[in-house]
Structures are given as C-alpha cells and as structure tokens.
Amino acid sequence: MAVVMQHFSATAQTHAAVTIPSLVPHGYMAVHLFFVLSGFIMAYTYQDAFTHGKPGAFLDFLGKRVARIVPLNIAVLASIVVLAGIGAVVTGNNAFFTNRYLPFNLLCNILMLQGLGVCENMNGPSWSISTEFAAYLFFPVFVLVVFHRRRFVAGVAMVAAAAVLVGIAVTDPRHGLGSMDDGIRLAECFTQFVIGMGVYRLYRDGRYNALFGKDAVAFAIVFLIAGCLVLRMDLPAALLFPALILSLACNHGWFDRILASRIPYFVGVISFSIYLIHDPFRPLELALLRTIHPEPLGYFPALLMALVGSLSIIPFAWIAYGLVEHPGRVIFRSLFLGWTRARRPAAQND
C-alpha cells in the first residue's frame, strides 16, 4: 500500500494545479523492506530442506515460487494487452506500453525477465518480482553461506551485503536507494535478501529475541524508520529494516496483535494482488477524473484523489486474489508436485 500510495500521489500530481506531497514519502522503500522480509521468510520456510539435503529441495522450492508469482503475473499481462488494444481502437492511444517488439517483450515478461534489463517492463512494479525471482535461483548458494557452520562466514556475508548497500547509496547524490538502473536494483535485491536470511539465523539463535520482542523496541524502530522516510533518508531506513523484521518475528505484544487483527491481515493476504494490479489502474482513473473534472485540481482535492485511487485498488485486488492468484497457485502446485513426484524413485516418494 505504501508503493500504491506513492504511485497514485504521482498520478494525482499530473492533474494538480499545485505541488502536492506524496501520501507516503519515499514509499518505494517498502520494496526494500520486502526484500529483507522475503529473505527471512524463504529461510524460515525452506532452509532446513536445503541444509539437510532433502532430495528435490531446489526443484520443489522453485516450483512453489513459480506457483506463487507467475499465474497472477500472466493474468495481469493479459489484462494489460487487452486494455491497450481497446484503448488503441477507441481512442487511438495505448497508454500502457510501447508497441515495439511486443511479442518479444511479452514473452520476456511472462518468463520473469522484465527487471533484468533485457526487455521492456510492461507492468512497472513487476520489476521487483523479476529481481526477486533471480534471487530465488541463487537461494542454495545463499543458504550455504548464511547458514555455514562457522558463524564467522555468515558474519562476513552480512557485513559484505551491508557494505554493498552502503556503497550503492553513497554513489547517489542524495544517498538514496531509488535507482532506476536494473543492475543496481538487482544488487539491492540480492544484498537485502541475504540480510533477511541472516536475520532469520539471528532469530533462530534466540539470544536477542527477548530484547527485540518488546513493544517499546518495535515501536521505537518503526518511529525511527518513519522519521528517516519523512526526512528522505533512505540508507538509515534500509539499515533499520533488519531490526524491524527481527522485532516483528519476536513480538507477542501489542504490535503483534495490531498486525494480526482482521484488517491488516486481510490486506496482507491480498497484498501481492494489490501490488501487481495497481499500476494499470492509474491511467484509467486519471482519464476518468479528467473526463469528470477537466480543470486541474487544488491541493486537497488532489490529495483526496491520490487517497481514493489507492484505496480503490483493494476490492479489485480481492477479486484478483480470489479468481486468479489463489486458485492459480493451488492448481499449479498440484500439477507441479504431481509431475515431480511421478519422476522420483518410489523410496523418495514414500
């Protein structure tokens, strides 16, 4: 929702008579938080299978990741192509992507290559799931390093990952992490993914869990991160993200109860759909607004447009989750697991 609100703030700005602030300053940093969280969750879920040499662990891991990401990605791409075609016929304008090399670009986007600099990205936010999928391919290597029996090796890996992140930030004139360069984005994803895996190792170790599980610590970390983002300080916020993830994992107090309550949990369940479908709605809602209200908006109406546009995505994401994301995941996993099990020796299947 942070990313969605930032994007709709930018959309509202194009139809505003005055400059408006973003509803979430530097909301793109939520993607960096996601990379850390994803590394933690992937380690939490799959690390034992890799370190104990479970047969077919990597194939199972990739199959489940494809089932989680690809069905909705393909459905959104199909919807964008249809909407672009309708727009071209009705208005003579395709507001979604360029028509150059469409078959090649479409194939690359289906194969999750859109964030690697080899083709045009047809759905802006999907660059991050493309780089994330690249991180999945290196997951066995990351496990070997982060969960090495010698803590020194894991420690060096964490320091190196943090150093890369700092190096990326200090080369930016504003020490920011909002680069549009695909290579830098890939490096940011890999480093933060590895850091997230390191956070899981620290969590499993347990020596700091009591400290980070306190509500005061959790709220203090959130307050510090929010302050960094308001002040447009990306690097300090990114360096605090591992502490936030550890605190979220350890907390069983008020912070835990707030995030586990009905509305945050519901938004969390449909969050991938929210993230992946929202970008095509921006030109559609902007065109609708300009039809209803051709004159540029004032300060507060523009902010209201950004907020309403952001919230309007939620019911559509709920539909996408129910009709595409969840059933697509179930169907693909069922087919994939059936295929892999049929090719394993009988003893392994047992």
Sequence and secondary structure as in RCSB ss.txt:
>XXXX:A:sequence
MAVVMQHFSATAQTHAAVTIPSLVPHGYMAVHLFFVLSGFIMAYTYQDAFTHGKPGAFLDFLGKRVARIVPLNIA
VLASIVVLAGIGAVVTGNNAFFTNRYLPFNLLCNILMLQGLGVCENMNGPSWSISTEFAAYLFFPVFVLVVFHRR
RFVAGVAMVAAAAVLVGIAVTDPRHGLGSMDDGIRLAECFTQFVIGMGVYRLYRDGRYNALFGKDAVAFAIVFLI
AGCLVLRMDLPAALLFPALILSLACNHGWFDRILASRIPYFVGVISFSIYLIHDPFRPLELALLRTIHPEPLGYF
PALLMALVGSLSIIPFAWIAYGLVEHPGRVIFRSLFLGWTRARRPAAQND
>XXXX:A:secstr
 HHHHHHHHHHHHTTBSS    SSTTTTHHHHHHHHHHHHHHHHHHHHHHHTT TTHHHHHHHHHHHHHHHHHHH
HHHHHHHHHHHHHHHTS   S   TTHHHHHHHHHTT TTTTSS  SSGGGHHHHHHHHHHHTHHHHHHHHT SS
HHHHHHHHHHHHHHHHHHHHTSTT  S    HHHHHHHHHHHHHHHHHHHHHHHH TTHHHHTSHHHHHHHHHHH
HHHHHTT HHHHHHHHHHHHHHHHH  SHHHHHHHSHHHHHHHHTHHHHHHHHHHHHHHHHHHHHHH  S B HH
HHHHHHHHHHHHHHHHHHHHIIIIIHHHHHHHHHHHHHHHHHTS HHHH 
